[in-house]
């Protein structure tokens, strides 16, 4: 019987989320969960990352952290050179088989794409890139010519590009010349979000994720102002980190619509607190303007919350029959959907049931097995 050699992977996770909190994005959560499952499949991952370590922040040891402090914060070229040299050294020292970029976009900075691309090229190791979604084309147009060229070269060089949804895979193929792509998906730890005891519903609605403009916060807050005209005590909780710059805009909007008693900002909270707050809420609203999968939605469904979502291709693909969909940026549409779901007991129960059943179909271990197959395929 042929023995399969355990894989050794060098991962570059150099996104810095200090402006939002400790762990805030779907890409960070996905990388932790995938690396944790891959470790159980005897895959050894060495991760070049900025401190604090994602894995250590979660209280686990899902990979071997090569932690660095950002040194050249305002000089991408020097920081890229530093990361590349360290990557070359670690790839050779640990005899890694694959260079892995689990963060995807934003790629407007050299430090995200150039180090894994150069290390892969010089060490003659396959490059595997994970895409969560593409940013709006208006944002990509702001990327300078050098970076656009580097992105094209890196993706052309990549042995396999992994997407979290068919919609994301289609976007990649539409915008870049690439080789092989595979859709692997995302998962959820259903047990972590299962309700242990009956909780009082403190909040009428909840949002989970980065509190940012592209996540539809203007639409959400204004729609909630219309909800409170019919339900003056209705409360919305925004669970997630928020940058200092955007915080002032959000607070001004809340003040403008006189929602200081109706909108709660939590900032970054622990996983345990996330679960508690979801179970303390009646419905989940996700008005994002762009999305590659919608991991927070899956977690809300696992917690038993009926969901109202932006009508985006990736969200339709994953949650089509299990949620209410509203056109992105449609303030009145979201307000009407929120009011209707809060008062329609039968539809509330139906969507709650469908969401829970859908969440059970997703497993991080299954996703990790697909990702491992992709990683091994890159070696052929």
N, C-alpha and C positions, 0 to 999 in steps of 0.2 A: 504493500500500500504506500503510495507516494505521500511524503510528508510536506505539508504546505509551510513555507517559511513565514514566520511572524513578520509583519510589516513594521518598518520604522519610518515615521513621518516627521518632517520638519515643517511646522506650521508657523505662519507669520500672522499674528493678530495684533496689529499696531494701530487700531482705532482707539482714540482716547475719548472716554465718555465723562471726563471730569466735570464738564459744563452741565451735565444732566444729573449726576449722582454716581453711584457705584455700578450697578448693573441695570441697564435700562432698555436696551433694544432687543428685538427679536433675533438679530444676528448673534448677539452675545449669548443669549439664552440657548440658541440652537447649538452654538459651538460647544458650550459646556455640556449640554445633554448628549450630543453626538460623541464627544470625546469620552464621556463617562461610559457610554454603551460600547464604543470601540475598544476601550480598555478591557472590558469584560470579554471581548472577542480576541484578546491577546495582541492588540495593536498598540505599539508604544509610540506616543506622540511627544515630541519635544517642541515647545512653543515659545517663540520669541514674542514677548508682549511687554507692554508698559505696565509698570506697577501702579496700583495693587493688582495682583494676579486675579483673573476672573475665577479660576478654580478655587483659590484660597479664600476669596470673598464668599464663595458658596459654602465653605467649610468642608470641601472634598479635595481629593488628590487625583483628579481625572487625567492629568497629564503632567509631564515634567516641565516646570516653568523655567524659562530663561528670562528672568525679569530685568528690565532696564528702566531707567528714569529718562524721560525726554531731555536731551541735552541742548540741542540746537532748535529751540521752539520756533524761531523766526527765520530759520535758514534750512529749507527743505533739502537742498542739495547736500549739505554737510550731514544732515540727519540720515538721508538716504545712503550716503557713503558709509556711515557708521553702521547702519543696520545691515547693509550688504556684506561688509567685512565680517561682522559677527555671524551672519548667516552662513557664509562660506566656511568659516571655522567650525561652527556647530554641525553643519551637514557632513563635513569630512570626519570630524571627531566621533560622531555617533553613527557613522556609516548609514545614513538615512537613505531610504529607497525612493521616496516621493517628496516633492516640495508642494505644500498645500496652502492655498490662500482661502480661508473660510469666511472672510469678512465681506467680500464683494465690493460694491460701491459704498461710500463715495470714493472715486478714483481721481479726484481733481488734485490730489496731493501725491507727489512722487513717492512718499514713504509707503503708500498702500500697495502699489503695483510693481515699482522698479526692483526692490530688493528680492522678492520671490522670483521674479522673471530672470534677473541676472544670475542668482544662485542656481536656479534650475538650468540655465543655459551653460554656465561655466562648469558645473558639476555633472552635467549630462544626466540629469535626473528628470523624470516627467513632472510637469507642472499641472496641478489640478486646481481649478478655481470654482468656488461656490458663488452663485448669484442669488440674491434675495429678491431684488427687483432692480430695474433701471430707474434712475431719477428722471424727472421730466426733461424733455428734450431742450427746453429753455435753459435749464441748468447746465446740461452737457455742452451747449453752445458757448458757454462762458469759459470752458476749459481751453487753455492755450494750445497752439498748434503742436508744440513739443509733446505735451501730455497726451493729446489725441493720437499722435503718432505712436507713442509708447504703449498706449492702451491697445491699439490695433496690432502692434508687433507682439505684445504679450499674449493676447487672445489667439492670435494665429499660431503662436508657439505652444500654447497650452494643449496638452494631450487630450484632456477631457474638461468640459465645462459642466458643472452640476447646477441644476435649477431646482427651486423649491416648488415650482408649479409649471404647468404647460404654458400658461400665459406669459410667465417670465422667460421661458425657453424661446417662445415665439418672438418676444421683444429682442432678445439677444441676437437671434438669427437675422432679424430684420435690420438691425443696426450695425452688426459687425461680421467680418469674415472670420469664421471660426470652423474648427473641425468637428469633433464628436461632442454631442450634448446629451445629457441624460436628466430626466426629471425624477427626483428622489423624494421630494416632499418634506413635511415636518411631522412632529408628533406631539403628544401631550402625556404627562404623567397623571392619569385619571385619578389614581388613589390620592395624590397630593391635593386635589381640588374637590374631592368628595366631601359632602357635608357630614360632619360628625354628630352635630346636635342642632336642634332647631334654633334659629337665630332671629332676633327681632329685626325687621327691615328698617334700618335707620335711613337709608338713602332710596330715593325713588328710581334713580338711574345712576349707572357707573360707566366710566371710560377707563381703559387701562392701556398704558403705553407712554411714549414720549409726549409731553405736552408741548406741541410745536405747531407752527403754521400749516405745514404740509399734512398734518394729521387732522386738519379740519376744525381747529379750535374756534375760529371765528363763527363758523356755521353752527357748531354745537352750542356755544354760549348764547348766540342770538336766538336759536331755536328754543332754548330753555327759557328765555325771557318771555316767549309767547306761551309756553306751557304754564308759566306762573301766573299769567293773566287769568287762567281758568282754575288753576290750582296754586294759590298763593304760597302755600307752605312746602311745595315740592322741592326736593333737594337733589342736586347732582354732585357726585364726587368724581374728581379727576385724579386717578391713581397713576403716579409716575413723575419722573424728574422733569424739571423745566429749567431752561437756561436763564441767566440773569437778564439778558437782553429781552427775551420774549416775555419774561415774567411781568415786566412793567406794562407791556401791551395788553396782556390778559387781564391784569388787575384793573387797568383803565376801562376795558370793555365791560367787566363785571360792574364797575362803578357806574358806567354810562347807563346800563340797563337796570341798575338798582337791585343787583343780585347778591349782595354781600352776605345775606342770610340763606341764600339758595344754592350757592356754588362753593364747594370745599376743595381746596388744593392740598394734596397730601405730601407732595415732593416724593423723593425716593423712599420706599418702605421695603421691609424685608418680605420674603416669599410668604412667610406665615401671616403677616399683616395683609398682604394682597388677598390671600384666601379668605381671611376674616371679612375684609371689606366687600369682596364679591358676594359672599353669602349674606352680607348685611344690606344688599341692594336688590331691587325688584327686577330691573331690566338692564340691558347693556347696549350702549350706543357707540358706534364706531364710524365717524364721518370722514375717514381718511380720503385724501385727494389722490394718493398713489399707493399701491400695495402689491407685494409679490406673493404673499400667502395669507397673512392675517393670523399670526400665532396667538395673539392676545384673545382673538375671537374664540379660538378652540379652547382656551383656558376658561373663558367665561361660560361657554357651553358645558364644559366639564363640571363647572360649579352650579349649573342649573339655571343660568340666566337666559331668557329669551332675548334674541339679538336683533337690532336694527342697524343695517350696514349700508355703506356707500355702494352704489351699483358699479363695481369695477370688475374687469374680466377675471382677475385671479380670485376675487371673493365669490363671484358667481360659480366659478369652477369648483371651488371647495365647499361652499355652503348653500348651494342653490335652493334646495327644498327645505332648508332648516332655519331660515331667517327672513326678515322683511328687508327689502332693498329700496333705497331712495337715491335719486340722482345726486351725485356729488355737488356740494355747494347750494343745494336746494333747502334754504332755511325753513320755508313754510312746509315743505314735504317732510322734513325731519320732525318738526313740531307736531304735525298732524299724526304722524306715525307713533311718536312717543305718547301722546295723549290717548290714542286709540288702544295701544297695547297695554297701557296702565289700567284701562277700564274694561277691556274685553277679556273676561276671565277664561272663556273657552279657547280663544286663540293663544292666550298666555300659556295655558297648560299644554296645548298642542306643540307650540314651538319649544317649550321647555323640554318636553319628552323627546322631540326630534333632535334637539341639540345634544342632549345627554347620550342618545343612541349613536349619533355621529361621532362624538368624541371618543367613544369606546373603540372605534375602528382605527384610531391612530395610535401608534406605539413607537417610542423612540428606538427601541431595540430593532423593530422592523426597518425603520429608516436607516439605522446604522448598518444593518446587513446589506441594504441596497448600496449605501455609500462605500462600504468595504469592497463590494463587487466592482464598483466603479474605480476605486483606487487600484485594485489588482488588474483591472482591465487596462489601466494606464501603463502598466509595465510590459504589456504584450507588444 
